[in-house]
């Protein structure tokens, strides 16, 4: 599989990052929101059913983001047991 890149733009420039590292980075950002939310609320997300659901959604999205590079099939590639 060819190396896929993600274009990261800012106000002053455009940089490129490989898809794997980009997904890992945004997954970690997503997970850090759990800790920020717990700190803001002053309690664990495991103490309330609604908060546990929010926690589960955030963790599921992070896991899906991490798996994304393995799930992408670029044009011209075949699905060889993925």
mmCIF file of the N, C-alpha and C atoms, coordinates in Angstrom:
data_MODEL
# 
_entry.id   MODEL 
# 
loop_
_atom_site.group_PDB 
_atom_site.id 
_atom_site.type_symbol 
_atom_site.label_atom_id 
_atom_site.label_alt_id 
_atom_site.label_comp_id 
_atom_site.label_asym_id 
_atom_site.label_entity_id 
_atom_site.label_seq_id 
_atom_site.pdbx_PDB_ins_code 
_atom_site.Cartn_x 
_atom_site.Cartn_y 
_atom_site.Cartn_z 
_atom_site.occupancy 
_atom_site.B_iso_or_equiv 
_atom_site.pdbx_formal_charge 
_atom_site.auth_seq_id 
_atom_site.auth_comp_id 
_atom_site.auth_asym_id 
_atom_site.auth_atom_id 
_atom_site.pdbx_PDB_model_num 
ATOM 1   N N  . UNK A 1 1  ? 0.848   -1.177  0.000  1.00 0.00 ? 1  UNK A N  1 
ATOM 2   C CA . UNK A 1 1  ? 0.000   0.000   0.000  1.00 0.00 ? 1  UNK A CA 1 
ATOM 3   C C  . UNK A 1 1  ? 0.893   1.240   0.000  1.00 0.00 ? 1  UNK A C  1 
ATOM 4   N N  . UNK A 1 2  ? 0.563   2.170   -0.847 1.00 0.00 ? 2  UNK A N  1 
ATOM 5   C CA . UNK A 1 2  ? 1.338   3.402   -0.882 1.00 0.00 ? 2  UNK A CA 1 
ATOM 6   C C  . UNK A 1 2  ? 1.077   4.196   0.392  1.00 0.00 ? 2  UNK A C  1 
ATOM 7   N N  . UNK A 1 3  ? 2.038   5.013   0.756  1.00 0.00 ? 3  UNK A N  1 
ATOM 8   C CA . UNK A 1 3  ? 1.929   5.810   1.963  1.00 0.00 ? 3  UNK A CA 1 
ATOM 9   C C  . UNK A 1 3  ? 0.962   6.963   1.721  1.00 0.00 ? 3  UNK A C  1 
ATOM 10  N N  . UNK A 1 4  ? -0.109  7.021   2.499  1.00 0.00 ? 4  UNK A N  1 
ATOM 11  C CA . UNK A 1 4  ? -1.102  8.071   2.359  1.00 0.00 ? 4  UNK A CA 1 
ATOM 12  C C  . UNK A 1 4  ? -0.741  9.239   3.261  1.00 0.00 ? 4  UNK A C  1 
ATOM 13  N N  . UNK A 1 5  ? -0.928  10.433  2.738  1.00 0.00 ? 5  UNK A N  1 
ATOM 14  C CA . UNK A 1 5  ? -0.585  11.644  3.473  1.00 0.00 ? 5  UNK A CA 1 
ATOM 15  C C  . UNK A 1 5  ? -1.838  12.481  3.695  1.00 0.00 ? 5  UNK A C  1 
ATOM 16  N N  . UNK A 1 6  ? -1.805  13.255  4.762  1.00 0.00 ? 6  UNK A N  1 
ATOM 17  C CA . UNK A 1 6  ? -2.891  14.162  5.103  1.00 0.00 ? 6  UNK A CA 1 
ATOM 18  C C  . UNK A 1 6  ? -2.329  15.574  5.062  1.00 0.00 ? 6  UNK A C  1 
ATOM 19  N N  . UNK A 1 7  ? -3.047  16.465  4.406  1.00 0.00 ? 7  UNK A N  1 
ATOM 20  C CA . UNK A 1 7  ? -2.602  17.854  4.328  1.00 0.00 ? 7  UNK A CA 1 
ATOM 21  C C  . UNK A 1 7  ? -3.089  18.589  5.570  1.00 0.00 ? 7  UNK A C  1 
ATOM 22  N N  . UNK A 1 8  ? -2.140  19.126  6.315  1.00 0.00 ? 8  UNK A N  1 
ATOM 23  C CA . UNK A 1 8  ? -2.433  19.883  7.524  1.00 0.00 ? 8  UNK A CA 1 
ATOM 24  C C  . UNK A 1 8  ? -2.201  21.351  7.186  1.00 0.00 ? 8  UNK A C  1 
ATOM 25  N N  . UNK A 1 9  ? -3.247  22.142  7.241  1.00 0.00 ? 9  UNK A N  1 
ATOM 26  C CA . UNK A 1 9  ? -3.092  23.552  6.884  1.00 0.00 ? 9  UNK A CA 1 
ATOM 27  C C  . UNK A 1 9  ? -3.250  24.428  8.115  1.00 0.00 ? 9  UNK A C  1 
ATOM 28  N N  . UNK A 1 10 ? -2.536  25.508  8.098  1.00 0.00 ? 10 UNK A N  1 
ATOM 29  C CA . UNK A 1 10 ? -2.678  26.544  9.113  1.00 0.00 ? 10 UNK A CA 1 
ATOM 30  C C  . UNK A 1 10 ? -2.771  27.870  8.376  1.00 0.00 ? 10 UNK A C  1 
ATOM 31  N N  . UNK A 1 11 ? -2.870  28.921  9.114  1.00 0.00 ? 11 UNK A N  1 
ATOM 32  C CA . UNK A 1 11 ? -2.994  30.233  8.474  1.00 0.00 ? 11 UNK A CA 1 
ATOM 33  C C  . UNK A 1 11 ? -1.767  30.588  7.640  1.00 0.00 ? 11 UNK A C  1 
ATOM 34  N N  . UNK A 1 12 ? -0.594  30.109  8.077  1.00 0.00 ? 12 UNK A N  1 
ATOM 35  C CA . UNK A 1 12 ? 0.623   30.544  7.393  1.00 0.00 ? 12 UNK A CA 1 
ATOM 36  C C  . UNK A 1 12 ? 1.231   29.503  6.455  1.00 0.00 ? 12 UNK A C  1 
ATOM 37  N N  . UNK A 1 13 ? 0.848   28.223  6.595  1.00 0.00 ? 13 UNK A N  1 
ATOM 38  C CA . UNK A 1 13 ? 1.508   27.216  5.766  1.00 0.00 ? 13 UNK A CA 1 
ATOM 39  C C  . UNK A 1 13 ? 0.665   25.954  5.636  1.00 0.00 ? 13 UNK A C  1 
ATOM 40  N N  . UNK A 1 14 ? 1.137   25.085  4.781  1.00 0.00 ? 14 UNK A N  1 
ATOM 41  C CA . UNK A 1 14 ? 0.528   23.761  4.633  1.00 0.00 ? 14 UNK A CA 1 
ATOM 42  C C  . UNK A 1 14 ? 1.626   22.724  4.816  1.00 0.00 ? 14 UNK A C  1 
ATOM 43  N N  . UNK A 1 15 ? 1.369   21.770  5.679  1.00 0.00 ? 15 UNK A N  1 
ATOM 44  C CA . UNK A 1 15 ? 2.324   20.691  5.919  1.00 0.00 ? 15 UNK A CA 1 
ATOM 45  C C  . UNK A 1 15 ? 1.615   19.371  5.660  1.00 0.00 ? 15 UNK A C  1 
ATOM 46  N N  . UNK A 1 16 ? 2.402   18.320  5.537  1.00 0.00 ? 16 UNK A N  1 
ATOM 47  C CA . UNK A 1 16 ? 1.845   16.995  5.297  1.00 0.00 ? 16 UNK A CA 1 
ATOM 48  C C  . UNK A 1 16 ? 2.291   16.042  6.393  1.00 0.00 ? 16 UNK A C  1 
ATOM 49  N N  . UNK A 1 17 ? 1.393   15.156  6.759  1.00 0.00 ? 17 UNK A N  1 
ATOM 50  C CA . UNK A 1 17 ? 1.669   14.160  7.792  1.00 0.00 ? 17 UNK A CA 1 
ATOM 51  C C  . UNK A 1 17 ? 1.140   12.827  7.288  1.00 0.00 ? 17 UNK A C  1 
ATOM 52  N N  . UNK A 1 18 ? 1.873   11.749  7.575  1.00 0.00 ? 18 UNK A N  1 
ATOM 53  C CA . UNK A 1 18 ? 1.362   10.472  7.095  1.00 0.00 ? 18 UNK A CA 1 
ATOM 54  C C  . UNK A 1 18 ? 0.089   10.110  7.871  1.00 0.00 ? 18 UNK A C  1 
ATOM 55  N N  . UNK A 1 19 ? -0.789  9.394   7.203  1.00 0.00 ? 19 UNK A N  1 
ATOM 56  C CA . UNK A 1 19 ? -2.119  9.103   7.734  1.00 0.00 ? 19 UNK A CA 1 
ATOM 57  C C  . UNK A 1 19 ? -2.061  8.399   9.082  1.00 0.00 ? 19 UNK A C  1 
ATOM 58  N N  . UNK A 1 20 ? -1.155  7.455   9.238  1.00 0.00 ? 20 UNK A N  1 
ATOM 59  C CA . UNK A 1 20 ? -1.050  6.697   10.492 1.00 0.00 ? 20 UNK A CA 1 
ATOM 60  C C  . UNK A 1 20 ? -0.769  7.621   11.672 1.00 0.00 ? 20 UNK A C  1 
ATOM 61  N N  . UNK A 1 21 ? 0.230   8.468   11.556 1.00 0.00 ? 21 UNK A N  1 
ATOM 62  C CA . UNK A 1 21 ? 0.580   9.353   12.671 1.00 0.00 ? 21 UNK A CA 1 
ATOM 63  C C  . UNK A 1 21 ? -0.500  10.408  12.902 1.00 0.00 ? 21 UNK A C  1 
ATOM 64  N N  . UNK A 1 22 ? -1.136  10.873  11.827 1.00 0.00 ? 22 UNK A N  1 
ATOM 65  C CA . UNK A 1 22 ? -2.226  11.831  11.964 1.00 0.00 ? 22 UNK A CA 1 
ATOM 66  C C  . UNK A 1 22 ? -3.388  11.227  12.762 1.00 0.00 ? 22 UNK A C  1 
ATOM 67  N N  . UNK A 1 23 ? -3.754  10.001  12.421 1.00 0.00 ? 23 UNK A N  1 
ATOM 68  C CA . UNK A 1 23 ? -4.857  9.341   13.123 1.00 0.00 ? 23 UNK A CA 1 
ATOM 69  C C  . UNK A 1 23 ? -4.513  9.098   14.584 1.00 0.00 ? 23 UNK A C  1 
ATOM 70  N N  . UNK A 1 24 ? -3.283  8.707   14.856 1.00 0.00 ? 24 UNK A N  1 
ATOM 71  C CA . UNK A 1 24 ? -2.869  8.507   16.244 1.00 0.00 ? 24 UNK A CA 1 
ATOM 72  C C  . UNK A 1 24 ? -2.931  9.815   17.023 1.00 0.00 ? 24 UNK A C  1 
ATOM 73  N N  . UNK A 1 25 ? -2.495  10.881  16.389 1.00 0.00 ? 25 UNK A N  1 
ATOM 74  C CA . UNK A 1 25 ? -2.481  12.187  17.063 1.00 0.00 ? 25 UNK A CA 1 
ATOM 75  C C  . UNK A 1 25 ? -3.891  12.680  17.376 1.00 0.00 ? 25 UNK A C  1 
ATOM 76  N N  . UNK A 1 26 ? -4.810  12.582  16.416 1.00 0.00 ? 26 UNK A N  1 
ATOM 77  C CA . UNK A 1 26 ? -6.156  13.084  16.695 1.00 0.00 ? 26 UNK A CA 1 
ATOM 78  C C  . UNK A 1 26 ? -6.921  12.138  17.626 1.00 0.00 ? 26 UNK A C  1 
ATOM 79  N N  . UNK A 1 27 ? -6.576  10.872  17.626 1.00 0.00 ? 27 UNK A N  1 
ATOM 80  C CA . UNK A 1 27 ? -7.177  9.939   18.574 1.00 0.00 ? 27 UNK A CA 1 
ATOM 81  C C  . UNK A 1 27 ? -6.767  10.303  20.006 1.00 0.00 ? 27 UNK A C  1 
ATOM 82  N N  . UNK A 1 28 ? -5.494  10.632  20.186 1.00 0.00 ? 28 UNK A N  1 
ATOM 83  C CA . UNK A 1 28 ? -5.020  11.045  21.509 1.00 0.00 ? 28 UNK A CA 1 
ATOM 84  C C  . UNK A 1 28 ? -5.685  12.340  21.950 1.00 0.00 ? 28 UNK A C  1 
ATOM 85  N N  . UNK A 1 29 ? -5.877  13.269  21.007 1.00 0.00 ? 29 UNK A N  1 
ATOM 86  C CA . UNK A 1 29 ? -6.581  14.509  21.323 1.00 0.00 ? 29 UNK A CA 1 
ATOM 87  C C  . UNK A 1 29 ? -8.003  14.209  21.787 1.00 0.00 ? 29 UNK A C  1 
ATOM 88  N N  . UNK A 1 30 ? -8.640  13.288  21.086 1.00 0.00 ? 30 UNK A N  1 
ATOM 89  C CA . UNK A 1 30 ? -10.002 12.903  21.423 1.00 0.00 ? 30 UNK A CA 1 
ATOM 90  C C  . UNK A 1 30 ? -10.048 12.310  22.832 1.00 0.00 ? 30 UNK A C  1 
ATOM 91  N N  . UNK A 1 31 ? -9.101  11.429  23.143 1.00 0.00 ? 31 UNK A N  1 
ATOM 92  C CA . UNK A 1 31 ? -9.054  10.821  24.472 1.00 0.00 ? 31 UNK A CA 1 
ATOM 93  C C  . UNK A 1 31 ? -8.772  11.854  25.560 1.00 0.00 ? 31 UNK A C  1 
ATOM 94  N N  . UNK A 1 32 ? -7.960  12.849  25.246 1.00 0.00 ? 32 UNK A N  1 
ATOM 95  C CA . UNK A 1 32 ? -7.646  13.853  26.260 1.00 0.00 ? 32 UNK A CA 1 
ATOM 96  C C  . UNK A 1 32 ? -8.886  14.650  26.650 1.00 0.00 ? 32 UNK A C  1 
ATOM 97  N N  . UNK A 1 33 ? -9.859  14.687  25.760 1.00 0.00 ? 33 UNK A N  1 
ATOM 98  C CA . UNK A 1 33 ? -11.117 15.360  26.108 1.00 0.00 ? 33 UNK A CA 1 
ATOM 99  C C  . UNK A 1 33 ? -11.849 14.654  27.240 1.00 0.00 ? 33 UNK A C  1 
ATOM 100 N N  . UNK A 1 34 ? -11.650 13.343  27.372 1.00 0.00 ? 34 UNK A N  1 
ATOM 101 C CA . UNK A 1 34 ? -12.252 12.615  28.499 1.00 0.00 ? 34 UNK A CA 1 
ATOM 102 C C  . UNK A 1 34 ? -11.739 13.179  29.818 1.00 0.00 ? 34 UNK A C  1 
ATOM 103 N N  . UNK A 1 35 ? -10.433 13.349  29.914 1.00 0.00 ? 35 UNK A N  1 
ATOM 104 C CA . UNK A 1 35 ? -9.827  13.842  31.144 1.00 0.00 ? 35 UNK A CA 1 
ATOM 105 C C  . UNK A 1 35 ? -10.222 15.298  31.402 1.00 0.00 ? 35 UNK A C  1 
ATOM 106 N N  . UNK A 1 36 ? -10.282 16.085  30.357 1.00 0.00 ? 36 UNK A N  1 
ATOM 107 C CA . UNK A 1 36 ? -10.700 17.474  30.509 1.00 0.00 ? 36 UNK A CA 1 
ATOM 108 C C  . UNK A 1 36 ? -12.144 17.547  30.992 1.00 0.00 ? 36 UNK A C  1 
ATOM 109 N N  . UNK A 1 37 ? -12.994 16.691  30.455 1.00 0.00 ? 37 UNK A N  1 
ATOM 110 C CA . UNK A 1 37 ? -14.395 16.669  30.855 1.00 0.00 ? 37 UNK A CA 1 
ATOM 111 C C  . UNK A 1 37 ? -14.536 16.236  32.317 1.00 0.00 ? 37 UNK A C  1 
ATOM 112 N N  . UNK A 1 38 ? -13.796 15.203  32.720 1.00 0.00 ? 38 UNK A N  1 
ATOM 113 C CA . UNK A 1 38 ? -13.834 14.761  34.120 1.00 0.00 ? 38 UNK A CA 1 
ATOM 114 C C  . UNK A 1 38 ? -13.346 15.868  35.052 1.00 0.00 ? 38 UNK A C  1 
ATOM 115 N N  . UNK A 1 39 ? -12.288 16.544  34.654 1.00 0.00 ? 39 UNK A N  1 
ATOM 116 C CA . UNK A 1 39 ? -11.754 17.634  35.476 1.00 0.00 ? 39 UNK A CA 1 
ATOM 117 C C  . UNK A 1 39 ? -12.778 18.765  35.582 1.00 0.00 ? 39 UNK A C  1 
ATOM 118 N N  . UNK A 1 40 ? -13.407 19.096  34.470 1.00 0.00 ? 40 UNK A N  1 
ATOM 119 C CA . UNK A 1 40 ? -14.406 20.162  34.462 1.00 0.00 ? 40 UNK A CA 1 
ATOM 120 C C  . UNK A 1 40 ? -15.594 19.805  35.350 1.00 0.00 ? 40 UNK A C  1 
ATOM 121 N N  . UNK A 1 41 ? -16.057 18.556  35.246 1.00 0.00 ? 41 UNK A N  1 
ATOM 122 C CA . UNK A 1 41 ? -17.211 18.122  36.030 1.00 0.00 ? 41 UNK A CA 1 
ATOM 123 C C  . UNK A 1 41 ? -16.854 17.852  37.493 1.00 0.00 ? 41 UNK A C  1 
ATOM 124 N N  . UNK A 1 42 ? -15.589 17.581  37.746 1.00 0.00 ? 42 UNK A N  1 
ATOM 125 C CA . UNK A 1 42 ? -15.157 17.264  39.100 1.00 0.00 ? 42 UNK A CA 1 
ATOM 126 C C  . UNK A 1 42 ? -15.549 15.866  39.543 1.00 0.00 ? 42 UNK A C  1 
ATOM 127 N N  . UNK A 1 43 ? -15.820 14.991  38.577 1.00 0.00 ? 43 UNK A N  1 
ATOM 128 C CA . UNK A 1 43 ? -16.161 13.608  38.918 1.00 0.00 ? 43 UNK A CA 1 
ATOM 129 C C  . UNK A 1 43 ? -15.847 12.697  37.742 1.00 0.00 ? 43 UNK A C  1 
ATOM 130 N N  . UNK A 1 44 ? -15.781 11.425  38.059 1.00 0.00 ? 44 UNK A N  1 
ATOM 131 C CA . UNK A 1 44 ? -15.500 10.417  37.047 1.00 0.00 ? 44 UNK A CA 1 
ATOM 132 C C  . UNK A 1 44 ? -16.692 10.264  36.096 1.00 0.00 ? 44 UNK A C  1 
ATOM 133 N N  . UNK A 1 45 ? -16.389 9.940   34.862 1.00 0.00 ? 45 UNK A N  1 
ATOM 134 C CA . UNK A 1 45 ? -17.459 9.694   33.899 1.00 0.00 ? 45 UNK A CA 1 
ATOM 135 C C  . UNK A 1 45 ? -18.121 8.337   34.124 1.00 0.00 ? 45 UNK A C  1 
ATOM 136 N N  . UNK A 1 46 ? -17.595 7.556   35.062 1.00 0.00 ? 46 UNK A N  1 
ATOM 137 C CA . UNK A 1 46 ? -18.134 6.228   35.340 1.00 0.00 ? 46 UNK A CA 1 
ATOM 138 C C  . UNK A 1 46 ? -19.229 6.246   36.419 1.00 0.00 ? 46 UNK A C  1 
ATOM 139 N N  . UNK A 1 47 ? -19.564 7.427   36.962 1.00 0.00 ? 47 UNK A N  1 
ATOM 140 C CA . UNK A 1 47 ? -20.512 7.480   38.071 1.00 0.00 ? 47 UNK A CA 1 
ATOM 141 C C  . UNK A 1 47 ? -21.960 7.689   37.637 1.00 0.00 ? 47 UNK A C  1 
ATOM 142 N N  . UNK A 1 48 ? -22.155 7.977   36.373 1.00 0.00 ? 48 UNK A N  1 
ATOM 143 C CA . UNK A 1 48 ? -23.494 8.288   35.884 1.00 0.00 ? 48 UNK A CA 1 
ATOM 144 C C  . UNK A 1 48 ? -23.698 7.586   34.548 1.00 0.00 ? 48 UNK A C  1 
ATOM 145 N N  . UNK A 1 49 ? -24.886 7.051   34.332 1.00 0.00 ? 49 UNK A N  1 
ATOM 146 C CA . UNK A 1 49 ? -25.153 6.291   33.102 1.00 0.00 ? 49 UNK A CA 1 
ATOM 147 C C  . UNK A 1 49 ? -24.989 7.148   31.846 1.00 0.00 ? 49 UNK A C  1 
ATOM 148 N N  . UNK A 1 50 ? -25.485 8.375   31.869 1.00 0.00 ? 50 UNK A N  1 
ATOM 149 C CA . UNK A 1 50 ? -25.336 9.256   30.703 1.00 0.00 ? 50 UNK A CA 1 
ATOM 150 C C  . UNK A 1 50 ? -23.865 9.607   30.451 1.00 0.00 ? 50 UNK A C  1 
ATOM 151 N N  . UNK A 1 51 ? -23.112 9.847   31.522 1.00 0.00 ? 51 UNK A N  1 
ATOM 152 C CA . UNK A 1 51 ? -21.682 10.148  31.366 1.00 0.00 ? 51 UNK A CA 1 
ATOM 153 C C  . UNK A 1 51 ? -20.917 8.931   30.863 1.00 0.00 ? 51 UNK A C  1 
ATOM 154 N N  . UNK A 1 52 ? -21.325 7.740   31.293 1.00 0.00 ? 52 UNK A N  1 
ATOM 155 C CA . UNK A 1 52 ? -20.677 6.523   30.795 1.00 0.00 ? 52 UNK A CA 1 
ATOM 156 C C  . UNK A 1 52 ? -20.927 6.356   29.304 1.00 0.00 ? 52 UNK A C  1 
ATOM 157 N N  . UNK A 1 53 ? -22.118 6.746   28.840 1.00 0.00 ? 53 UNK A N  1 
ATOM 158 C CA . UNK A 1 53 ? -22.431 6.659   27.416 1.00 0.00 ? 53 UNK A CA 1 
ATOM 159 C C  . UNK A 1 53 ? -21.555 7.633   26.619 1.00 0.00 ? 53 UNK A C  1 
ATOM 160 N N  . UNK A 1 54 ? -21.381 8.849   27.134 1.00 0.00 ? 54 UNK A N  1 
ATOM 161 C CA . UNK A 1 54 ? -20.512 9.833   26.483 1.00 0.00 ? 54 UNK A CA 1 
ATOM 162 C C  . UNK A 1 54 ? -19.080 9.306   26.427 1.00 0.00 ? 54 UNK A C  1 
ATOM 163 N N  . UNK A 1 55 ? -18.608 8.736   27.525 1.00 0.00 ? 55 UNK A N  1 
ATOM 164 C CA . UNK A 1 55 ? -17.263 8.165   27.596 1.00 0.00 ? 55 UNK A CA 1 
ATOM 165 C C  . UNK A 1 55 ? -17.109 7.049   26.562 1.00 0.00 ? 55 UNK A C  1 
ATOM 166 N N  . UNK A 1 56 ? -18.104 6.182   26.469 1.00 0.00 ? 56 UNK A N  1 
ATOM 167 C CA . UNK A 1 56 ? -18.058 5.075   25.521 1.00 0.00 ? 56 UNK A CA 1 
ATOM 168 C C  . UNK A 1 56 ? -17.994 5.580   24.081 1.00 0.00 ? 56 UNK A C  1 
ATOM 169 N N  . UNK A 1 57 ? -18.768 6.598   23.778 1.00 0.00 ? 57 UNK A N  1 
ATOM 170 C CA . UNK A 1 57 ? -18.756 7.170   22.422 1.00 0.00 ? 57 UNK A CA 1 
ATOM 171 C C  . UNK A 1 57 ? -17.378 7.739   22.095 1.00 0.00 ? 57 UNK A C  1 
ATOM 172 N N  . UNK A 1 58 ? -16.802 8.492   23.016 1.00 0.00 ? 58 UNK A N  1 
ATOM 173 C CA . UNK A 1 58 ? -15.488 9.090   22.777 1.00 0.00 ? 58 UNK A CA 1 
ATOM 174 C C  . UNK A 1 58 ? -14.430 8.012   22.571 1.00 0.00 ? 58 UNK A C  1 
ATOM 175 N N  . UNK A 1 59 ? -14.452 6.967   23.394 1.00 0.00 ? 59 UNK A N  1 
ATOM 176 C CA . UNK A 1 59 ? -13.478 5.884   23.256 1.00 0.00 ? 59 UNK A CA 1 
ATOM 177 C C  . UNK A 1 59 ? -13.678 5.105   21.959 1.00 0.00 ? 59 UNK A C  1 
ATOM 178 N N  . UNK A 1 60 ? -14.925 4.909   21.551 1.00 0.00 ? 60 UNK A N  1 
ATOM 179 C CA . UNK A 1 60 ? -15.216 4.207   20.298 1.00 0.00 ? 60 UNK A CA 1 
ATOM 180 C C  . UNK A 1 60 ? -14.715 5.012   19.103 1.00 0.00 ? 60 UNK A C  1 
ATOM 181 N N  . UNK A 1 61 ? -14.935 6.308   19.125 1.00 0.00 ? 61 UNK A N  1 
ATOM 182 C CA . UNK A 1 61 ? -14.455 7.171   18.035 1.00 0.00 ? 61 UNK A CA 1 
ATOM 183 C C  . UNK A 1 61 ? -12.931 7.134   17.979 1.00 0.00 ? 61 UNK A C  1 
ATOM 184 N N  . UNK A 1 62 ? -12.275 7.183   19.129 1.00 0.00 ? 62 UNK A N  1 
ATOM 185 C CA . UNK A 1 62 ? -10.813 7.120   19.156 1.00 0.00 ? 62 UNK A CA 1 
ATOM 186 C C  . UNK A 1 62 ? -10.311 5.809   18.562 1.00 0.00 ? 62 UNK A C  1 
ATOM 187 N N  . UNK A 1 63 ? -10.956 4.711   18.912 1.00 0.00 ? 63 UNK A N  1 
ATOM 188 C CA . UNK A 1 63 ? -10.553 3.407   18.371 1.00 0.00 ? 63 UNK A CA 1 
ATOM 189 C C  . UNK A 1 63 ? -10.781 3.355   16.866 1.00 0.00 ? 63 UNK A C  1 
ATOM 190 N N  . UNK A 1 64 ? -11.907 3.884   16.404 1.00 0.00 ? 64 UNK A N  1 
ATOM 191 C CA . UNK A 1 64 ? -12.194 3.912   14.970 1.00 0.00 ? 64 UNK A CA 1 
ATOM 192 C C  . UNK A 1 64 ? -11.173 4.762   14.221 1.00 0.00 ? 64 UNK A C  1 
ATOM 193 N N  . UNK A 1 65 ? -10.786 5.881   14.801 1.00 0.00 ? 65 UNK A N  1 
ATOM 194 C CA . UNK A 1 65 ? -9.781  6.744   14.183 1.00 0.00 ? 65 UNK A CA 1 
ATOM 195 C C  . UNK A 1 65 ? -8.455  5.998   14.058 1.00 0.00 ? 65 UNK A C  1 
ATOM 196 N N  . UNK A 1 66 ? -8.072  5.281   15.116 1.00 0.00 ? 66 UNK A N  1 
ATOM 197 C CA . UNK A 1 66 ? -6.812  4.534   15.075 1.00 0.00 ? 66 UNK A CA 1 
ATOM 198 C C  . UNK A 1 66 ? -6.821  3.428   14.031 1.00 0.00 ? 66 UNK A C  1 
ATOM 199 N N  . UNK A 1 67 ? -7.976  2.828   13.771 1.00 0.00 ? 67 UNK A N  1 
ATOM 200 C CA . UNK A 1 67 ? -8.072  1.742   12.789 1.00 0.00 ? 67 UNK A CA 1 
ATOM 201 C C  . UNK A 1 67 ? -8.204  2.256   11.356 1.00 0.00 ? 67 UNK A C  1 
ATOM 202 N N  . UNK A 1 68 ? -8.505  3.506   11.180 1.00 0.00 ? 68 UNK A N  1 
ATOM 203 C CA . UNK A 1 68 ? -8.765  4.067   9.865  1.00 0.00 ? 68 UNK A CA 1 
ATOM 204 C C  . UNK A 1 68 ? -7.667  3.784   8.833  1.00 0.00 ? 68 UNK A C  1 
ATOM 205 N N  . UNK A 1 69 ? -6.389  3.962   9.149  1.00 0.00 ? 69 UNK A N  1 
ATOM 206 C CA . UNK A 1 69 ? -5.357  3.689   8.134  1.00 0.00 ? 69 UNK A CA 1 
ATOM 207 C C  . UNK A 1 69 ? -5.390  2.250   7.618  1.00 0.00 ? 69 UNK A C  1 
ATOM 208 N N  . UNK A 1 70 ? -5.801  1.308   8.443  1.00 0.00 ? 70 UNK A N  1 
ATOM 209 C CA . UNK A 1 70 ? -5.855  -0.090  8.024  1.00 0.00 ? 70 UNK A CA 1 
ATOM 210 C C  . UNK A 1 70 ? -7.110  -0.403  7.211  1.00 0.00 ? 70 UNK A C  1 
ATOM 211 N N  . UNK A 1 71 ? -8.084  0.473   7.240  1.00 0.00 ? 71 UNK A N  1 
ATOM 212 C CA . UNK A 1 71 ? -9.353  0.230   6.558  1.00 0.00 ? 71 UNK A CA 1 
ATOM 213 C C  . UNK A 1 71 ? -9.445  0.885   5.189  1.00 0.00 ? 71 UNK A C  1 
ATOM 214 N N  . UNK A 1 72 ? -8.537  1.809   4.903  1.00 0.00 ? 72 UNK A N  1 
ATOM 215 C CA . UNK A 1 72 ? -8.589  2.547   3.643  1.00 0.00 ? 72 UNK A CA 1 
ATOM 216 C C  . UNK A 1 72 ? -7.992  1.710   2.520  1.00 0.00 ? 72 UNK A C  1 
ATOM 217 N N  . UNK A 1 73 ? -8.725  1.647   1.420  1.00 0.00 ? 73 UNK A N  1 
ATOM 218 C CA . UNK A 1 73 ? -8.227  0.996   0.209  1.00 0.00 ? 73 UNK A CA 1 
ATOM 219 C C  . UNK A 1 73 ? -8.157  2.083   -0.857 1.00 0.00 ? 73 UNK A C  1 
ATOM 220 N N  . UNK A 1 74 ? -6.941  2.374   -1.296 1.00 0.00 ? 74 UNK A N  1 
ATOM 221 C CA . UNK A 1 74 ? -6.745  3.430   -2.292 1.00 0.00 ? 74 UNK A CA 1 
ATOM 222 C C  . UNK A 1 74 ? -7.095  2.905   -3.677 1.00 0.00 ? 74 UNK A C  1 
ATOM 223 N N  . UNK A 1 75 ? -7.385  3.814   -4.594 1.00 0.00 ? 75 UNK A N  1 
ATOM 224 C CA . UNK A 1 75 ? -7.679  3.450   -5.977 1.00 0.00 ? 75 UNK A CA 1 
ATOM 225 C C  . UNK A 1 75 ? -6.609  2.532   -6.542 1.00 0.00 ? 75 UNK A C  1 
ATOM 226 N N  . UNK A 1 76 ? -7.021  1.467   -7.187 1.00 0.00 ? 76 UNK A N  1 
ATOM 227 C CA . UNK A 1 76 ? -6.081  0.565   -7.822 1.00 0.00 ? 76 UNK A CA 1 
ATOM 228 C C  . UNK A 1 76 ? -5.568  -0.536  -6.924 1.00 0.00 ? 76 UNK A C  1 
ATOM 229 N N  . UNK A 1 77 ? -5.850  -0.456  -5.639 1.00 0.00 ? 77 UNK A N  1 
ATOM 230 C CA . UNK A 1 77 ? -5.415  -1.510  -4.727 1.00 0.00 ? 77 UNK A CA 1 
ATOM 231 C C  . UNK A 1 77 ? -6.512  -2.557  -4.607 1.00 0.00 ? 77 UNK A C  1 
ATOM 232 N N  . UNK A 1 78 ? -6.116  -3.727  -4.245 1.00 0.00 ? 78 UNK A N  1 
ATOM 233 C CA . UNK A 1 78 ? -7.103  -4.788  -4.047 1.00 0.00 ? 78 UNK A CA 1 
ATOM 234 C C  . UNK A 1 78 ? -7.254  -5.068  -2.572 1.00 0.00 ? 78 UNK A C  1 
ATOM 235 N N  . UNK A 1 79 ? -8.383  -5.600  -2.211 1.00 0.00 ? 79 UNK A N  1 
ATOM 236 C CA . UNK A 1 79 ? -8.650  -5.982  -0.842 1.00 0.00 ? 79 UNK A CA 1 
ATOM 237 C C  . UNK A 1 79 ? -8.116  -7.398  -0.652 1.00 0.00 ? 79 UNK A C  1 
ATOM 238 N N  . UNK A 1 80 ? -6.913  -7.497  -0.140 1.00 0.00 ? 80 UNK A N  1 
ATOM 239 C CA . UNK A 1 80 ? -6.253  -8.796  0.016  1.00 0.00 ? 80 UNK A CA 1 
ATOM 240 C C  . UNK A 1 80 ? -6.398  -9.285  1.447  1.00 0.00 ? 80 UNK A C  1 
ATOM 241 N N  . UNK A 1 81 ? -7.612  -9.587  1.826  1.00 0.00 ? 81 UNK A N  1 
ATOM 242 C CA . UNK A 1 81 ? -7.851  -10.132 3.150  1.00 0.00 ? 81 UNK A CA 1 
ATOM 243 C C  . UNK A 1 81 ? -7.858  -9.102  4.256  1.00 0.00 ? 81 UNK A C  1 
ATOM 244 N N  . UNK A 1 82 ? -8.100  -7.853  3.927  1.00 0.00 ? 82 UNK A N  1 
ATOM 245 C CA . UNK A 1 82 ? -8.142  -6.816  4.949  1.00 0.00 ? 82 UNK A CA 1 
ATOM 246 C C  . UNK A 1 82 ? -9.352  -6.958  5.810  1.00 0.00 ? 82 UNK A C  1 
# 
